[in-house]
Amino acid sequence: MASMTGTDKPIHVTGAQRWSLSRGSVLVITVLVLYFTCVAIQAQREGWISAWTATGVQSMTPPFKDGELLLRSFENYRAGVPIPQVEKDSPYPPIWLWTFGPTGLSVSHAVAVGVITGAAVTIITILFLGQLTLLEGLFAALLLISPCLMLGIERGNGDSFVFMIVVCAIWLLAHRARLAVAAAVLILWAAALKFYPIAAVVAFIKKQNGLRYIVACSLLFVVYCLLSLDDLKRIAKYTEGWGRDTSLSFGCMVTADRLYLFFQQHGGTFAKQWFELAGLAAALLVAAVVIGMTARRRLAASLTINIAGIGFLAGAAIYLFCFLMGNHYVYRLRWLVLIVPQLFVWIRERGPAYRRAIATSVVLLCSVYATAWGYGQLRNRAAIPVDVINWLLFACLASLLFSTLRTELVSVLGQSQVGRLLARALPLNRQETATARK
């Protein structure tokens, strides 16, 4: 294993093996083909909305609505509409316009682009999952056809494109150390498009010179945000009236927003900001508690620097970052596909992370179905179990992510007073100490 303070040892990269279809992969492909065939036939007969709602996915017209909105912004940009006006109708950073505006894509291509993007992200996801047993294939199939993940395809949302960029970065990191610069560029591009993928820089932490990459990417991202500050303010102003949604959403402030609406309906006069701070504080407290409970060295989770391991670091970090940011629509649960191969590895190994991996898998599958139950239109009482499930998922991933990064975090903080106190509280075993000293 490589640490960010040492040199890379020869690593075993499973993704470099010749890829072939396993029985589990065949099951996943069969289920997805049947699913999309049924949706296509139903859409042809009964219409777009009827086809998707029959599978539990909330649907809107026109087809691929988010993609259509984005393509319209490209069209307006080429027509000479000022960027501030374009942002008012399509709240995306200007980098989308600069990157894709010259391609000539327009609203008339919405269906074609939606179909191609949906097919591409599905194929890349199947390839990323790799070899699967039948039971693992069943789990993956249920995950991929869940209403939450399919919502992103139904909308033609730009997150699907960003997801593919990050998967490419993971592949580069897993295969060649010298390609780390290219991976960093891809992650920065994804972060410039959608901001939250900047959390994927955590994937560098186990690579040679990983800390330098993390610091460099973070600084460049901050510079980008400062240069884009006027655009960000305009986008925030234009979307202010939309409000944060509790329907089809996850995040630390979803429950807080439900409580705020409940108190407001019953004459409460509390400021909304207090509920927002309470949601964030609760999430940080939960993370601190579960990390403290699983910080013992016997619970440390092993992680190989291959596609599965790096994918877990990126996927878990992105999910936790999104959860802490507040409310996000459930199509962003697709990022949790990145953690699935590593969960399977831990379950097969039956090591220290075995039980937590099983718990995370169960809660993940419950989350992608429960959060979209009733098309997200849940009464407050019915929403409580759904919120509990999402908080459990957050807790499980916080525990597992810390367990995989324990050695690196203690090594980085070791020179500070806080680090010395942490080292005393969480003593390293001999193997970890040797790794940290390299």
C-alpha positions as CSV (number, residue, x, y, z in Angstrom):
1,M,0.0,0.0,0.0
2,A,1.2,3.5,-0.7
3,S,1.0,6.5,1.6
4,M,1.0,10.1,0.6
5,T,4.2,10.6,2.6
6,G,6.1,7.6,1.1
7,T,6.6,5.8,-2.2
8,D,4.3,3.6,-4.1
9,K,4.8,-0.1,-3.7
10,P,3.9,-2.4,-6.6
11,I,0.2,-2.6,-6.5
12,H,-2.3,-5.2,-7.7
13,V,-4.8,-3.5,-10.0
14,T,-7.8,-5.7,-10.6
15,G,-9.1,-3.3,-13.3
16,A,-6.1,-4.1,-15.4
17,Q,-7.1,-7.7,-15.9
18,R,-8.9,-8.7,-19.0
19,W,-12.5,-7.9,-18.4
20,S,-15.0,-10.6,-19.0
21,L,-18.7,-11.1,-18.2
22,S,-19.4,-12.8,-15.0
23,R,-22.8,-14.3,-14.1
24,G,-23.6,-11.4,-11.9
25,S,-22.7,-8.9,-14.7
26,V,-25.0,-10.8,-17.1
27,L,-27.8,-10.6,-14.5
28,V,-27.3,-6.8,-14.2
29,I,-27.2,-6.3,-18.0
30,T,-30.3,-8.5,-18.5
31,V,-32.3,-6.6,-15.8
32,L,-31.3,-3.2,-17.2
33,V,-32.2,-4.2,-20.8
34,L,-35.6,-5.4,-19.7
35,Y,-36.1,-2.3,-17.6
36,F,-35.3,0.2,-20.4
37,T,-37.3,-1.9,-22.9
38,C,-40.4,-1.7,-20.8
39,V,-40.0,2.0,-20.2
40,A,-39.5,2.6,-24.0
41,I,-42.6,0.5,-24.9
42,Q,-44.7,2.2,-22.3
43,A,-43.5,5.6,-23.4
44,Q,-44.4,4.8,-26.9
45,R,-47.9,3.7,-25.9
46,E,-48.9,5.9,-23.0
47,G,-46.5,8.7,-23.0
48,W,-43.3,9.8,-21.2
49,I,-44.7,10.5,-17.8
50,S,-46.8,7.3,-17.6
51,A,-43.8,5.2,-18.5
52,W,-41.5,6.5,-15.8
53,T,-44.2,6.8,-13.0
54,A,-45.0,3.1,-13.6
55,T,-41.5,2.3,-12.3
56,G,-41.8,4.7,-9.3
57,V,-39.8,7.5,-10.9
58,Q,-41.2,11.0,-10.7
59,S,-41.4,12.3,-14.2
60,M,-41.8,15.6,-16.0
61,T,-42.2,16.8,-19.6
62,P,-40.5,17.6,-21.9
63,P,-38.4,14.4,-21.9
64,F,-35.0,14.8,-20.3
65,K,-36.1,18.1,-18.8
66,D,-32.8,19.1,-17.1
67,G,-30.8,18.3,-20.2
68,E,-33.2,20.3,-22.3
69,L,-32.8,23.3,-20.1
70,L,-29.0,23.0,-20.3
71,L,-29.0,22.7,-24.1
72,R,-31.3,25.7,-24.3
73,S,-28.7,27.7,-22.4
74,F,-26.0,26.7,-25.0
75,E,-28.4,27.9,-27.8
76,N,-29.0,31.2,-26.1
77,Y,-25.3,31.7,-25.4
78,R,-24.5,31.2,-29.1
79,A,-27.3,33.6,-30.0
80,G,-25.5,36.3,-28.1
81,V,-27.6,36.4,-25.0
82,P,-25.5,37.9,-22.1
83,I,-24.3,35.3,-19.6
84,P,-26.1,36.8,-16.6
85,Q,-29.4,36.4,-18.5
86,V,-28.5,32.9,-19.5
87,E,-27.8,32.0,-15.9
88,K,-31.2,33.4,-14.9
89,D,-32.9,30.7,-17.0
90,S,-30.3,28.0,-16.5
91,P,-28.4,28.2,-13.2
92,Y,-25.2,26.7,-14.3
93,P,-21.7,28.2,-14.1
94,P,-20.4,29.8,-17.3
95,I,-17.8,27.0,-17.8
96,W,-20.7,24.9,-19.2
97,L,-21.3,27.5,-21.8
98,W,-17.6,28.0,-22.6
99,T,-17.0,24.2,-22.9
100,F,-20.1,23.0,-24.7
101,G,-21.5,26.1,-26.3
102,P,-19.3,25.8,-29.4
103,T,-20.4,22.2,-30.0
104,G,-23.6,23.4,-31.8
105,L,-25.8,21.3,-29.5
106,S,-29.4,22.8,-29.1
107,V,-32.8,21.9,-27.7
108,S,-33.6,19.9,-30.8
109,H,-30.9,17.4,-29.7
110,A,-32.3,16.9,-26.2
111,V,-33.7,13.4,-26.7
112,A,-30.6,12.2,-28.6
113,V,-28.3,13.6,-26.0
114,G,-30.4,12.2,-23.1
115,V,-30.5,8.7,-24.6
116,I,-26.7,8.7,-25.4
117,T,-25.8,10.1,-21.9
118,G,-28.1,7.6,-20.2
119,A,-26.7,4.7,-22.1
120,A,-23.1,5.9,-21.6
121,V,-23.4,6.3,-17.8
122,T,-25.1,2.9,-17.5
123,I,-22.4,1.1,-19.5
124,I,-19.6,2.9,-17.6
125,T,-21.3,1.9,-14.3
126,I,-21.5,-1.7,-15.3
127,L,-17.8,-1.7,-16.3
128,F,-16.9,0.0,-13.1
129,L,-18.6,-2.7,-11.0
130,G,-16.5,-5.4,-12.6
131,Q,-16.8,-9.1,-11.8
132,L,-19.9,-9.9,-9.7
133,T,-21.3,-13.1,-8.2
134,L,-25.0,-13.7,-8.7
135,L,-25.9,-12.3,-5.3
136,E,-23.8,-9.2,-5.9
137,G,-25.3,-8.9,-9.4
138,L,-28.8,-9.0,-7.8
139,F,-27.8,-6.2,-5.4
140,A,-26.3,-4.1,-8.2
141,A,-29.3,-4.6,-10.4
142,L,-31.7,-3.5,-7.7
143,L,-29.5,-0.5,-7.0
144,L,-29.2,0.6,-10.6
145,I,-33.0,0.3,-11.4
146,S,-33.9,2.2,-8.2
147,P,-36.1,5.3,-8.6
148,C,-33.4,7.5,-7.2
149,L,-30.7,6.5,-9.7
150,M,-33.2,6.4,-12.6
151,L,-34.4,9.9,-11.8
152,G,-31.0,11.3,-13.1
153,I,-31.5,9.4,-16.4
154,E,-35.1,10.5,-16.7
155,R,-34.1,14.1,-16.2
156,G,-31.1,13.9,-18.5
157,N,-29.3,15.7,-15.7
158,G,-25.8,17.1,-16.1
159,D,-24.6,15.1,-13.1
160,S,-24.4,12.0,-15.2
161,F,-21.7,13.6,-17.4
162,V,-19.8,14.8,-14.3
163,F,-20.1,11.3,-12.9
164,M,-18.4,9.9,-16.0
165,I,-15.6,12.4,-15.7
166,V,-14.8,11.4,-12.1
167,V,-14.9,7.6,-13.0
168,C,-12.3,8.3,-15.7
169,A,-10.1,10.1,-13.1
170,I,-10.5,7.1,-10.8
171,W,-9.4,4.8,-13.6
172,L,-6.3,6.9,-14.2
173,L,-5.4,7.0,-10.5
174,A,-5.7,3.2,-10.2
175,H,-3.6,2.3,-13.2
176,R,-0.5,4.6,-13.4
177,A,1.1,6.9,-10.8
178,R,2.3,9.1,-13.6
179,L,-1.3,9.8,-14.7
180,A,-2.1,11.4,-11.4
181,V,-1.8,14.9,-12.9
182,A,-4.4,14.0,-15.6
183,A,-6.7,12.6,-12.9
184,A,-6.3,15.9,-10.9
185,V,-7.2,17.9,-14.0
186,L,-10.4,15.8,-14.6
187,I,-11.4,16.2,-10.9
188,L,-10.9,19.9,-11.1
189,W,-13.0,20.0,-14.3
190,A,-15.8,18.1,-12.6
191,A,-15.6,20.4,-9.6
192,A,-15.7,23.5,-11.9
193,L,-18.9,22.1,-13.5
194,K,-20.7,21.1,-10.4
195,F,-18.6,22.2,-7.4
196,Y,-19.3,19.2,-5.0
197,P,-17.0,16.7,-6.9
198,I,-14.0,18.5,-5.4
199,A,-14.4,16.1,-2.5
200,A,-13.1,13.4,-4.8
201,V,-9.5,14.8,-4.2
202,V,-9.6,12.5,-1.1
203,A,-8.8,9.7,-3.5
204,F,-5.2,11.1,-3.8
205,I,-4.5,10.5,-0.1
206,K,-3.1,7.0,-0.6
207,K,-1.0,7.9,-3.6
208,Q,2.6,9.1,-3.7
209,N,2.7,12.8,-3.1
210,G,-1.0,12.6,-2.4
211,L,-1.0,15.5,0.1
212,R,0.6,17.8,-2.5
213,Y,-2.1,17.0,-5.0
214,I,-4.9,17.5,-2.5
215,V,-3.5,20.9,-1.5
216,A,-2.8,22.0,-5.1
217,C,-6.3,21.0,-6.2
218,S,-8.0,22.6,-3.3
219,L,-6.1,25.9,-3.8
220,L,-6.9,25.9,-7.5
221,F,-10.5,25.2,-6.8
222,V,-10.6,28.1,-4.3
223,V,-9.1,30.4,-6.9
224,Y,-11.7,29.3,-9.4
225,C,-14.5,30.0,-6.9
226,L,-13.2,33.5,-6.2
227,L,-12.9,34.3,-9.9
228,S,-16.5,33.0,-10.4
229,L,-17.9,34.8,-7.3
230,D,-20.1,37.1,-9.3
231,D,-21.6,34.3,-11.2
232,L,-22.1,32.3,-8.0
233,K,-23.9,35.2,-6.4
234,R,-26.1,35.7,-9.4
235,I,-27.0,32.0,-9.5
236,A,-27.7,32.0,-5.8
237,K,-30.0,35.0,-6.2
238,Y,-31.8,33.5,-9.2
239,T,-32.5,30.3,-7.3
240,E,-33.3,31.8,-4.0
241,G,-37.0,31.7,-4.7
242,W,-36.8,28.0,-5.4
243,G,-35.9,27.1,-1.8
244,R,-34.3,23.9,-0.7
245,D,-36.5,21.0,-1.3
246,T,-37.4,18.2,1.1
247,S,-39.0,16.1,-1.6
248,L,-36.8,13.5,-3.3
249,S,-33.9,14.9,-1.3
250,F,-31.2,13.9,1.2
251,G,-28.8,15.8,3.4
252,C,-28.3,17.1,6.9
253,M,-30.8,19.9,6.5
254,V,-33.7,17.9,5.1
255,T,-34.9,16.9,8.5
256,A,-34.2,20.4,9.8
257,D,-36.3,21.9,7.0
258,R,-39.2,19.5,7.8
259,L,-39.1,20.7,11.4
260,Y,-39.0,24.3,10.3
261,L,-42.1,23.8,8.1
262,F,-43.8,22.0,10.9
263,F,-43.2,24.8,13.5
264,Q,-44.2,27.4,10.9
265,Q,-47.5,25.6,10.3
266,H,-48.1,25.6,14.0
267,G,-47.3,29.3,14.6
268,G,-43.6,29.0,15.4
269,T,-41.4,32.1,14.9
270,F,-38.0,30.6,14.9
271,A,-35.5,31.8,12.2
272,K,-34.8,29.3,9.5
273,Q,-31.0,29.8,10.0
274,W,-31.2,28.2,13.4
275,F,-32.6,25.0,11.9
276,E,-29.9,25.0,9.2
277,L,-27.2,25.3,11.9
278,A,-28.9,22.6,13.9
279,G,-28.9,20.2,11.0
280,L,-25.2,20.8,10.3
281,A,-24.2,20.5,13.9
282,A,-26.1,17.3,14.2
283,A,-24.3,15.8,11.2
284,L,-20.9,16.8,12.6
285,L,-21.8,15.3,16.0
286,V,-23.0,12.1,14.4
287,A,-19.8,11.8,12.4
288,A,-17.6,12.5,15.5
289,V,-19.5,9.9,17.6
290,V,-19.3,7.1,15.0
291,I,-15.6,7.9,14.3
292,G,-14.9,7.7,18.0
293,M,-16.7,4.4,18.3
294,T,-14.9,2.8,15.4
295,A,-11.4,4.4,15.8
296,R,-9.8,1.4,17.5
297,R,-7.1,-0.1,15.4
298,R,-8.7,-3.6,15.4
299,L,-11.6,-2.0,13.4
300,A,-9.3,-0.4,10.7
301,A,-10.6,-1.2,7.2
302,S,-8.0,-2.4,4.7
303,L,-8.0,-0.7,1.3
304,T,-6.1,-1.7,-1.8
305,I,-5.1,1.0,-4.2
306,N,-7.1,-0.2,-7.2
307,I,-10.3,0.9,-8.9
308,A,-12.4,-0.4,-6.0
309,G,-10.4,1.2,-3.3
310,I,-10.0,4.6,-5.0
311,G,-13.6,4.5,-6.1
312,F,-14.7,4.0,-2.5
313,L,-12.6,7.0,-1.3
314,A,-14.1,9.3,-4.0
315,G,-17.7,8.1,-3.7
316,A,-17.8,8.1,0.1
317,A,-16.1,11.6,0.3
318,I,-18.5,13.0,-2.3
319,Y,-21.6,11.6,-0.5
320,L,-20.5,12.9,2.9
321,F,-19.7,16.3,1.5
322,C,-23.1,16.5,-0.2
323,F,-24.8,15.4,3.0
324,L,-23.0,18.1,5.0
325,M,-23.8,20.8,2.4
326,G,-27.5,20.5,3.0
327,N,-30.2,19.3,0.6
328,H,-29.4,17.4,-2.6
329,Y,-31.8,15.7,-5.1
330,V,-31.7,11.9,-4.9
331,Y,-30.2,11.5,-8.4
332,R,-26.8,12.3,-6.7
333,L,-27.1,9.0,-4.8
334,R,-25.6,7.6,-8.0
335,W,-22.2,8.6,-6.6
336,L,-22.7,5.7,-4.1
337,V,-22.2,3.3,-7.0
338,L,-18.5,4.1,-6.5
339,I,-18.4,2.5,-3.1
340,V,-20.1,-0.8,-4.0
341,P,-17.1,-2.8,-5.4
342,Q,-15.1,-2.1,-2.2
343,L,-18.1,-3.0,0.0
344,F,-18.2,-6.4,-1.8
345,V,-14.5,-6.8,-1.2
346,W,-14.9,-6.3,2.5
347,I,-17.8,-8.7,2.6
348,R,-15.8,-11.4,0.8
349,E,-12.8,-10.9,3.1
350,R,-14.9,-11.1,6.3
351,G,-12.4,-8.8,8.0
352,P,-12.8,-5.9,10.5
353,A,-15.1,-4.0,8.1
354,Y,-17.3,-7.0,7.3
355,R,-20.3,-6.1,9.5
356,R,-20.2,-2.4,8.6
357,A,-20.0,-3.2,4.9
358,I,-23.1,-5.4,5.2
359,A,-24.9,-2.7,7.2
360,T,-23.9,0.0,4.7
361,S,-25.1,-2.2,1.8
362,V,-28.5,-2.8,3.4
363,V,-29.0,0.9,4.3
364,L,-27.9,2.0,0.9
365,L,-30.4,-0.2,-0.9
366,C,-33.2,1.0,1.5
367,S,-32.2,4.6,1.0
368,V,-32.5,4.6,-2.9
369,Y,-36.0,3.2,-2.6
370,A,-37.4,4.7,0.5
371,T,-36.3,8.3,-0.4
372,A,-38.3,8.1,-3.6
373,W,-41.3,6.4,-2.1
374,G,-44.5,8.0,-3.2
375,Y,-42.5,10.1,-5.7
376,G,-41.0,11.8,-2.7
377,Q,-44.2,13.3,-1.5
378,L,-44.2,12.0,2.1
379,R,-46.0,13.4,5.1
380,N,-43.9,14.4,8.0
381,R,-44.6,11.3,10.0
382,A,-43.9,9.0,7.1
383,A,-40.7,10.9,6.3
384,I,-39.2,10.2,9.7
385,P,-38.1,6.6,8.9
386,V,-36.7,7.8,5.5
387,D,-34.6,10.5,7.2
388,V,-33.4,7.9,9.8
389,I,-32.3,5.6,7.0
390,N,-30.3,8.4,5.3
391,W,-28.7,9.4,8.6
392,L,-27.7,5.8,9.2
393,L,-26.1,5.7,5.7
394,F,-24.2,8.9,6.6
395,A,-23.0,7.4,9.8
396,C,-21.9,4.1,8.2
397,L,-19.9,5.9,5.5
398,A,-18.3,8.3,8.0
399,S,-17.1,5.3,10.0
400,L,-15.8,3.3,7.0
401,L,-14.1,6.3,5.4
402,F,-12.3,7.2,8.6
403,S,-11.3,3.6,9.1
404,T,-9.6,3.5,5.7
405,L,-7.8,6.8,6.2
406,R,-6.8,6.4,9.9
407,T,-3.1,5.8,9.2
408,E,-2.8,8.8,6.8
409,L,-4.7,11.2,9.0
410,V,-2.6,10.4,12.0
411,S,0.6,10.6,9.9
412,V,-0.4,14.1,8.6
413,L,-1.4,15.4,12.0
414,G,1.5,13.8,13.8
415,Q,3.7,16.9,13.8
416,S,1.0,19.1,15.4
417,Q,-0.1,19.2,19.0
418,V,-3.5,18.0,18.0
419,G,-2.0,15.2,16.1
420,R,0.1,14.1,19.1
421,L,-3.0,14.0,21.3
422,L,-4.8,12.0,18.6
423,A,-1.9,9.6,18.3
424,R,-2.0,8.9,22.0
425,A,-5.8,8.3,21.9
426,L,-5.5,6.2,18.8
427,P,-2.2,4.3,19.0
428,L,-0.9,2.9,15.7
429,N,0.0,-0.7,15.4
430,R,3.4,-1.7,14.1
431,Q,2.3,-2.1,10.5
432,E,0.6,1.4,10.5
433,T,3.7,2.9,12.2
434,A,6.0,1.5,9.5
435,T,3.7,2.8,6.8
436,A,3.5,6.3,8.3
437,R,7.3,6.6,8.6
438,K,7.9,5.8,4.9
